[in-house]
Amino acid sequence: MVSSAQSLPEAPTATGWDGVRDALHARGLRWTPQRRTLIEVLSRTDGHVTGAELVERCRELDPTTIPSTVYRTLDVLEDLGLVRHNHGADGREEFHVQPLADHGHLHCRNCGGRWEIDGVEAATLVEALRTGRGFAVDLSHLTVTGRCAACLAADQA
């Protein structure tokens, strides 16, 4: 049986972002102005965002922001459970800010709509791949592309 949703690692503190400075120091990383800016931007971000969008938002606050610092810090923040990366239907890397559980995505190639798939919805597919092929799906990297109900209905009208 597949669990309904895998829990992600706990954030550094109950409030999430407050413990990042100490967590970075524990990993031998400095608390730089660029990292502070990234944490500020992320703390005001909900849902999905690309790395390029994060760099742009950081540069609005601090023009000296370097993309490599943003991406290296995102890697550490993913280890801490504060962000989770996935790849969209177009292959670009996106980050989900403070995800509560792993989830995949549906993407309508007709209208561009996107929806999240939680572990319960994906359980049958995940289990079929595990038993049929011996393949363990990383739900956070699952994007199913197709056509949504509204686009299908519009074609039939």
TORMARNU-107552 format. One line per 4 residues: their letters; for each residue x, y, z of N, C-alpha, C. Coordinates in nm, 3 decimals, decimal comma. Layout:
N
a) X:Y:Z:X:Y:Z:X:Y:Z; ...
***
This chain:
157
mvss) 0,085:-0,119:0,000:0,000:0,000:0,000:0,088:0,124:0,000; 0,052:0,224:-0,076:0,127:0,348:-0,085:0,072:0,445:0,017; 0,161:0,513:0,089:0,113:0,612:0,185:0,048:0,727:0,110; -0,046:0,794:0,176:-0,121:0,899:0,109:-0,034:1,017:0,068
aqsl) 0,060:1,053:0,149:0,152:1,160:0,114:0,273:1,150:0,204; 0,390:1,163:0,146:0,511:1,158:0,226:0,531:1,293:0,291; 0,566:1,291:0,420:0,597:1,415:0,488:0,738:1,457:0,452; 0,757:1,586:0,442:0,888:1,640:0,413:0,960:1,665:0,544
peap) 1,093:1,684:0,539:1,168:1,713:0,661:1,112:1,836:0,730; 1,122:1,835:0,862:1,072:1,949:0,936:1,156:2,073:0,912; 1,091:2,187:0,906:1,162:2,314:0,891:1,240:2,342:1,018; 1,338:2,433:1,012:1,422:2,460:1,126:1,346:2,503:1,251
tatg) 1,236:2,571:1,238:1,154:2,609:1,352:1,009:2,596:1,312; 0,922:2,605:1,410:0,779:2,592:1,382:0,731:2,701:1,287; 0,793:2,818:1,290:0,749:2,926:1,204:0,819:2,923:1,069; 0,910:2,829:1,049:0,974:2,816:0,919:1,101:2,895:0,904
wdgv) 1,092:3,020:0,869:1,207:3,098:0,826:1,294:3,148:0,941; 1,242:3,154:1,063:1,317:3,210:1,175:1,447:3,135:1,205; 1,451:3,006:1,180:1,570:2,927:1,213:1,670:2,912:1,101; 1,649:2,978:0,989:1,736:2,958:0,873:1,878:3,004:0,901
rdal) 1,894:3,118:0,965:2,029:3,170:0,992:2,111:3,067:1,069; 2,054:3,013:1,177:2,125:2,913:1,257:2,150:2,786:1,177; 2,053:2,746:1,095:2,070:2,625:1,015:2,182:2,642:0,912; 2,192:2,760:0,853:2,300:2,787:0,758:2,436:2,787:0,830
harg) 2,441:2,851:0,946:2,565:2,853:1,024:2,607:2,711:1,061; 2,511:2,626:1,097:2,541:2,487:1,134:2,602:2,410:1,018; 2,575:2,455:0,897:2,631:2,392:0,777:2,757:2,463:0,727; 2,807:2,556:0,808:2,930:2,626:0,771:2,910:2,738:0,670
lrwt) 2,787:2,783:0,652:2,757:2,889:0,556:2,736:3,021:0,629; 2,780:3,128:0,566:2,764:3,261:0,624:2,624:3,315:0,600; 2,581:3,403:0,688:2,453:3,473:0,678:2,481:3,604:0,606; 2,482:3,599:0,472:2,521:3,713:0,390:2,398:3,799:0,357
pqrr) 2,421:3,922:0,315:2,308:4,006:0,273:2,227:3,941:0,161; 2,294:3,874:0,067:2,220:3,809:-0,042:2,132:3,696:0,010; 2,184:3,619:0,104:2,102:3,511:0,161:1,985:3,567:0,240; 2,008:3,674:0,314:1,898:3,738:0,387:1,791:3,785:0,290
tlie) 1,834:3,843:0,179:1,739:3,891:0,078:1,658:3,774:0,023; 1,725:3,662:-0,010:1,653:3,546:-0,062:1,551:3,496:0,039; 1,588:3,488:0,166:1,494:3,441:0,269:1,377:3,537:0,281; 1,403:3,667:0,271:1,295:3,766:0,275:1,199:3,744:0,158
vlsr) 1,253:3,724:0,038:1,170:3,702:-0,080:1,090:3,572:-0,066; 1,155:3,466:-0,024:1,087:3,337:-0,010:0,978:3,343:0,096; 1,002:3,415:0,204:0,903:3,422:0,312:0,775:3,492:0,267; 0,784:3,567:0,158:0,666:3,636:0,103:0,612:3,565:-0,021
tdgh) 0,663:3,445:-0,048:0,624:3,371:-0,168:0,539:3,251:-0,127; 0,433:3,229:-0,199:0,347:3,114:-0,173:0,336:3,031:-0,300; 0,350:2,901:-0,286:0,334:2,814:-0,402:0,462:2,796:-0,480; 0,452:2,797:-0,612:0,563:2,766:-0,701:0,627:2,893:-0,758
vtga) 0,759:2,886:-0,776:0,834:2,997:-0,834:0,959:2,940:-0,900; 1,001:2,999:-1,010:1,124:2,951:-1,075:1,245:3,018:-1,010; 1,361:2,958:-1,029:1,484:3,018:-0,980:1,508:3,153:-1,042; 1,481:3,166:-1,172:1,499:3,294:-1,241:1,409:3,402:-1,182
elve) 1,284:3,365:-1,148:1,194:3,462:-1,085:1,247:3,504:-0,948; 1,304:3,408:-0,874:1,361:3,442:-0,744:1,480:3,537:-0,757; 1,566:3,510:-0,854:1,681:3,600:-0,877:1,630:3,740:-0,909; 1,531:3,749:-0,997:1,475:3,879:-1,035:1,416:3,952:-0,914
rcre) 1,339:3,880:-0,831:1,278:3,941:-0,712:1,385:3,986:-0,613; 1,490:3,905:-0,598:1,601:3,942:-0,509:1,673:4,066:-0,561; 1,693:4,072:-0,692:1,764:4,187:-0,750:1,684:4,317:-0,736; 1,551:4,305:-0,724:1,470:4,425:-0,699:1,504:4,484:-0,562
ldpt) 1,540:4,398:-0,466:1,576:4,444:-0,332:1,726:4,468:-0,317; 1,805:4,385:-0,387:1,951:4,394:-0,379:2,008:4,366:-0,518; 2,042:4,471:-0,592:2,091:4,454:-0,730:2,218:4,372:-0,741; 2,290:4,351:-0,630:2,415:4,274:-0,635:2,391:4,123:-0,626
tips) 2,267:4,080:-0,623:2,235:3,938:-0,611:2,297:3,859:-0,726; 2,364:3,751:-0,690:2,431:3,664:-0,787:2,349:3,535:-0,799; 2,311:3,494:-0,921:2,231:3,373:-0,938:2,292:3,250:-0,869; 2,423:3,233:-0,875:2,483:3,113:-0,816:2,459:3,108:-0,665
tvyr) 2,459:3,222:-0,598:2,430:3,225:-0,454:2,286:3,184:-0,429; 2,195:3,233:-0,511:2,053:3,198:-0,497:2,036:3,046:-0,513; 2,092:2,989:-0,619:2,073:2,846:-0,645:2,143:2,759:-0,540; 2,262:2,797:-0,496:2,330:2,720:-0,390:2,250:2,724:-0,261
tldv) 2,197:2,840:-0,229:2,116:2,853:-0,107:1,987:2,774:-0,120; 1,926:2,774:-0,237:1,805:2,694:-0,258:1,832:2,546:-0,235; 1,950:2,497:-0,275:1,985:2,357:-0,250:1,986:2,327:-0,100; 2,044:2,417:-0,022:2,048:2,398:0,123:1,908:2,407:0,182
ledl) 1,830:2,503:0,135:1,693:2,518:0,185:1,608:2,397:0,151; 1,638:2,331:0,039:1,566:2,207:0,007:1,602:2,098:0,106; 1,730:2,088:0,141:1,771:1,991:0,244:1,701:2,016:0,377; 1,671:2,142:0,406:1,604:2,179:0,530:1,452:2,162:0,522
glvr) 1,400:2,133:0,403:1,256:2,114:0,386:1,177:2,241:0,365; 1,245:2,353:0,342:1,175:2,480:0,323:1,133:2,504:0,180; 1,200:2,443:0,085:1,159:2,448:-0,055:1,175:2,307:-0,111; 1,106:2,281:-0,219:1,118:2,154:-0,289:1,118:2,184:-0,437
hnhg) 1,213:2,129:-0,511:1,216:2,159:-0,654:1,145:2,049:-0,733; 1,094:2,090:-0,847:1,035:1,997:-0,943:1,063:2,053:-1,081; 1,017:1,983:-1,180:1,036:2,029:-1,318:0,900:2,039:-1,383; 0,871:2,154:-1,440:0,743:2,176:-1,505:0,734:2,102:-1,637
adgr) 0,620:2,112:-1,701:0,597:2,043:-1,828:0,697:2,087:-1,935; 0,745:2,211:-1,923:0,844:2,260:-2,020:0,987:2,226:-1,979; 1,003:2,153:-1,868:1,134:2,109:-1,823:1,206:2,205:-1,731; 1,156:2,326:-1,716:1,227:2,421:-1,631:1,207:2,387:-1,483
eefh) 1,310:2,416:-1,406:1,308:2,386:-1,263:1,226:2,492:-1,191; 1,138:2,444:-1,103:1,055:2,531:-1,021:1,073:2,490:-0,876; 1,043:2,582:-0,787:1,054:2,555:-0,644:0,919:2,579:-0,579; 0,880:2,485:-0,493:0,757:2,501:-0,415:0,802:2,545:-0,277
vqpl) 0,750:2,657:-0,231:0,790:2,714:-0,104:0,709:2,652:0,009; 0,778:2,604:0,109:0,723:2,539:0,228:0,615:2,436:0,195; 0,650:2,336:0,118:0,551:2,233:0,087:0,519:2,149:0,211; 0,395:2,110:0,225:0,356:2,028:0,339:0,372:1,880:0,308
adhg) 0,362:1,842:0,183:0,377:1,702:0,143:0,419:1,697:-0,003; 0,479:1,586:-0,042:0,514:1,569:-0,183:0,387:1,573:-0,267; 0,399:1,628:-0,384:0,286:1,629:-0,476:0,340:1,639:-0,619; 0,260:1,592:-0,712:0,292:1,602:-0,853:0,204:1,708:-0,916
hlhc) 0,207:1,713:-1,048:0,131:1,816:-1,118:0,065:1,761:-1,244; -0,050:1,817:-1,276:-0,116:1,796:-1,404:-0,097:1,925:-1,483; -0,072:1,913:-1,612:-0,052:2,030:-1,696:-0,132:2,012:-1,824; -0,224:2,105:-1,849:-0,302:2,101:-1,973:-0,221:2,167:-2,084
rncg) -0,188:2,089:-2,186:-0,108:2,144:-2,296:-0,191:2,235:-2,386; -0,324:2,233:-2,370:-0,410:2,318:-2,451:-0,424:2,458:-2,391; -0,468:2,467:-2,265:-0,492:2,599:-2,203:-0,380:2,643:-2,110; -0,286:2,553:-2,079:-0,176:2,587:-1,990:-0,209:2,576:-1,843
grwe) -0,329:2,528:-1,810:-0,368:2,513:-1,670:-0,279:2,414:-1,596; -0,265:2,436:-1,465:-0,184:2,347:-1,380:-0,260:2,316:-1,253; -0,251:2,190:-1,212:-0,314:2,147:-1,088:-0,220:2,054:-1,015; -0,228:2,054:-0,882:-0,147:1,965:-0,802:-0,216:1,830:-0,786
idgv) -0,134:1,724:-0,779:-0,183:1,587:-0,754:-0,121:1,546:-0,621; -0,204:1,514:-0,522:-0,147:1,471:-0,395:-0,124:1,319:-0,397; -0,066:1,269:-0,291:-0,032:1,128:-0,282:-0,152:1,036:-0,294; -0,267:1,078:-0,243:-0,388:0,995:-0,250:-0,431:0,979:-0,395
eaat) -0,435:1,089:-0,469:-0,475:1,083:-0,610:-0,377:1,001:-0,693; -0,249:1,011:-0,662:-0,146:0,944:-0,741:-0,120:0,801:-0,697; -0,181:0,757:-0,586:-0,150:0,627:-0,526:-0,163:0,510:-0,624; -0,268:0,507:-0,704:-0,289:0,396:-0,796:-0,179:0,390:-0,901
lvea) -0,145:0,505:-0,959:-0,037:0,510:-1,059:0,097:0,474:-0,997; 0,126:0,531:-0,881:0,253:0,505:-0,811:0,265:0,357:-0,778; 0,159:0,299:-0,726:0,161:0,156:-0,691:0,173:0,068:-0,815; 0,105:0,104:-0,923:0,114:0,025:-1,047:0,257:0,025:-1,100
lrtg) 0,323:0,137:-1,095:0,462:0,144:-1,142:0,556:0,068:-1,049; 0,527:0,071:-0,920:0,611:-0,001:-0,825:0,597:-0,151:-0,843; 0,475:-0,200:-0,853:0,455:-0,345:-0,865:0,482:-0,396:-1,006; 0,443:-0,320:-1,107:0,460:-0,364:-1,245:0,601:-0,351:-1,298
rgfa) 0,672:-0,251:-1,252:0,806:-0,225:-1,307:0,915:-0,219:-1,201; 0,875:-0,228:-1,074:0,973:-0,216:-0,968:1,031:-0,076:-0,960; 0,950:0,022:-0,996:0,995:0,160:-1,007:0,932:0,243:-0,895; 1,016:0,310:-0,817:0,967:0,397:-0,709:0,958:0,540:-0,762
vdls) 0,838:0,591:-0,770:0,813:0,725:-0,825:0,848:0,832:-0,722; 0,919:0,934:-0,765:0,941:1,054:-0,685:0,829:1,149:-0,723; 0,724:1,149:-0,643:0,604:1,225:-0,674:0,633:1,373:-0,696; 0,733:1,426:-0,626:0,763:1,569:-0,640:0,814:1,604:-0,780
hltv) 0,856:1,503:-0,855:0,906:1,528:-0,991:0,810:1,477:-1,098; 0,690:1,441:-1,058:0,592:1,389:-1,153:0,508:1,502:-1,211; 0,513:1,516:-1,343:0,426:1,609:-1,414:0,359:1,532:-1,526; 0,227:1,527:-1,522:0,150:1,457:-1,624:0,092:1,562:-1,718
tgrc) 0,125:1,551:-1,846:0,077:1,646:-1,945:-0,035:1,583:-2,025; -0,138:1,660:-2,049:-0,252:1,610:-2,126:-0,349:1,725:-2,152; -0,479:1,694:-2,144:-0,580:1,795:-2,169:-0,680:1,792:-2,054; -0,715:1,909:-2,004:-0,807:1,919:-1,889:-0,951:1,894:-1,933
aacl) -1,037:1,877:-1,833:-1,178:1,849:-1,858:-1,245:1,961:-1,938; -1,213:2,086:-1,906:-1,275:2,198:-1,977:-1,236:2,201:-2,123; -1,110:2,174:-2,153:-1,065:2,173:-2,293:-1,126:2,055:-2,369; -1,135:1,941:-2,304:-1,200:1,824:-2,367:-1,346:1,853:-2,396
aadq) -1,416:1,915:-2,300:-1,557:1,947:-2,318:-1,575:2,049:-2,430; -1,487:2,146:-2,439:-1,496:2,248:-2,545:-1,481:2,184:-2,683; -1,397:2,081:-2,693:-1,379:2,011:-2,821:-1,505:1,934:-2,861; -1,579:1,887:-2,763:-1,699:1,806:-2,790:-1,821:1,893:-2,815
a) -1,811:2,021:-2,785:-1,926:2,111:-2,802:-1,946:2,150:-2,946
***
